[in-house]
Amino acid sequence: MTVRSRVSEPGIADGASHFSRFAALPRCPPALVALFAAGLALVIAGAGLLAAAAGLRGGPAAADRALTDRAATSQVIAAVSADVSEIYSYSYTDIPGTIAAAARVLTGQAAVQYRELSPGLRNAVSERLTLATRVVRAGVITLTGNTALLLIFLDQTATRADTKGSAVAAQLVVTAEFSGGRWRIASIEAR
């Protein structure tokens, strides 16, 4: 003989659905649901903004002090501008002084280039040539670590013997390196 057992689920026997037991739960007011959704959206947006800020702090722009450190930028502009004016200005009466100044402020490729040009400075004595160089404007393009890249605008006036000087404008892109407690010019490119 087979025994049949009848299992009865609450609510099924009387024709109600499975979800009828949830009907008795209290419903959330729509304003509370909207407030929860708005709070969730703010948390997600805040997390996205924090992630974006962390990316900016660690990116290359954050390492470039030309964008963030006004004092360091002013210091490199002042030092390199003075050095450029000194090594690109000379008088036929003191060529050795100009060459010594170049040896003090130049390094690397710039020092090699200047040494190659220095024999031409000796001609300044026979021609009684004077060159005055003045930095008109200078700006730092990048300043990362101990290296700065600058754009420098110059006015140069050349005078021979007793003749009136002629002025010429020039642009230089200068790479400077900080070592030994001072900025030294590592490369110079005329523009």
C-alpha positions in Angstrom: 0.0 0.0 0.0 1.3 3.4 -1.0 1.0 6.2 1.4 0.4 9.6 0.0 1.1 12.6 1.9 -0.1 15.9 1.0 2.2 18.9 1.7 0.5 22.1 1.9 2.2 25.5 1.6 0.6 28.4 3.4 -1.3 30.6 1.0 -1.4 28.0 -1.9 -4.2 26.1 -0.5 -6.5 29.1 -0.4 -5.4 30.2 -4.0 -3.1 33.1 -2.9 0.3 33.6 -4.6 3.7 33.1 -3.0 4.2 36.8 -2.7 1.2 37.5 -0.6 3.3 37.2 2.6 5.3 40.3 1.5 2.2 42.3 1.1 2.0 42.7 4.9 5.5 44.4 5.0 5.4 48.2 5.4 6.2 50.1 2.1 8.9 52.8 2.0 7.7 56.3 1.2 8.8 57.5 -2.3 10.6 60.4 -0.7 12.8 58.1 1.3 13.6 56.0 -1.8 14.6 59.2 -3.7 16.8 60.3 -0.8 18.6 57.0 -0.7 19.1 57.1 -4.5 20.5 60.6 -4.3 22.9 59.6 -1.5 24.1 56.6 -3.4 24.7 58.8 -6.5 26.7 61.3 -4.4 28.9 58.5 -2.9 29.6 57.1 -6.4 30.4 60.6 -7.8 32.7 61.3 -4.8 34.6 58.1 -5.3 35.1 59.0 -9.0 36.4 62.4 -8.1 38.8 61.0 -5.5 40.1 58.6 -8.1 40.6 61.4 -10.6 42.4 63.6 -8.0 44.7 60.7 -7.1 45.6 60.4 -10.8 46.4 64.1 -11.0 48.6 64.1 -7.9 50.7 61.2 -9.3 50.9 62.4 -12.9 53.6 64.2 -14.8 51.9 67.6 -14.4 52.2 67.3 -10.6 55.9 66.6 -10.9 56.5 69.8 -13.0 57.3 72.5 -10.5 57.0 75.1 -13.2 53.3 74.8 -12.7 53.3 74.7 -8.9 56.4 76.3 -7.4 56.6 80.1 -8.1 59.7 80.6 -6.0 61.7 77.8 -7.7 60.6 79.1 -11.1 61.7 82.6 -10.3 65.0 81.4 -9.0 65.9 79.4 -12.1 64.8 82.3 -14.4 67.0 84.8 -12.5 70.0 82.6 -12.4 69.9 81.4 -16.0 69.0 84.9 -17.4 72.1 86.4 -15.6 74.3 83.6 -16.9 73.0 84.0 -20.5 73.6 87.7 -20.4 77.1 87.2 -19.0 78.3 84.6 -21.5 76.7 86.2 -24.6 78.1 89.7 -23.7 81.7 90.4 -24.3 84.1 93.2 -24.9 87.3 93.1 -27.0 89.1 94.4 -23.8 88.2 91.3 -21.7 87.7 88.1 -23.8 89.5 85.9 -21.2 86.9 87.1 -18.6 84.1 86.0 -20.9 85.7 82.6 -21.5 86.2 82.1 -17.7 82.5 83.0 -17.1 81.4 80.5 -19.6 83.6 77.8 -18.0 81.9 78.6 -14.7 78.2 78.5 -15.8 78.2 76.0 -18.7 78.3 72.2 -18.5 77.8 69.3 -20.9 76.9 70.0 -24.5 76.7 73.7 -23.9 80.3 73.8 -22.6 81.5 71.9 -25.7 79.7 74.2 -28.1 81.1 77.3 -26.4 84.7 75.9 -26.5 84.2 75.4 -30.2 83.1 79.0 -30.7 85.6 80.6 -28.3 88.4 80.9 -31.0 86.1 83.2 -32.9 86.0 85.5 -29.8 89.7 86.2 -30.4 88.7 88.0 -33.6 86.7 90.5 -31.4 90.0 91.9 -30.2 91.3 92.7 -33.7 87.9 94.1 -34.8 87.5 96.0 -31.5 84.0 94.4 -31.2 81.7 94.6 -28.2 78.5 92.6 -27.8 75.9 93.6 -25.2 73.2 91.0 -24.5 70.1 91.7 -22.5 67.4 89.1 -21.5 64.1 90.7 -22.4 61.8 87.9 -21.3 62.3 84.4 -19.9 59.9 81.7 -19.0 60.2 78.2 -17.6 58.7 75.5 -19.8 59.3 72.6 -17.4 61.0 72.3 -14.1 61.3 68.7 -12.9 63.8 67.4 -10.4 67.1 69.2 -11.0 66.4 70.1 -14.7 64.7 73.1 -16.1 63.8 74.0 -19.7 63.5 77.7 -20.4 62.6 79.9 -23.4 64.6 83.1 -23.4 64.2 86.2 -25.6 67.2 88.4 -26.0 68.2 91.7 -27.4 71.8 91.9 -28.6 73.7 95.0 -29.7 77.0 94.7 -31.5 79.4 97.7 -31.7 82.6 97.8 -33.7 85.2 100.4 -32.7 83.6 103.8 -32.8 80.6 102.9 -34.9 77.0 102.9 -33.7 75.7 99.5 -32.6 73.0 97.5 -34.4 70.4 95.6 -32.4 69.2 92.1 -33.1 66.5 90.0 -31.4 67.1 86.3 -30.6 65.4 83.4 -29.0 67.1 80.5 -27.1 65.8 77.3 -25.6 68.0 76.6 -22.7 68.3 73.4 -20.6 69.7 74.1 -17.1 70.7 71.6 -14.4 71.0 72.3 -10.7 74.2 70.9 -9.2 76.7 72.1 -6.7 74.3 74.6 -5.3 73.7 76.5 -8.5 72.0 76.3 -11.9 74.3 75.5 -14.8 73.5 75.7 -18.5 73.6 72.2 -20.1 72.4 73.0 -23.6 71.5 76.0 -25.7 69.5 75.9 -28.9 68.8 79.0 -31.0 65.3 79.4 -32.3 
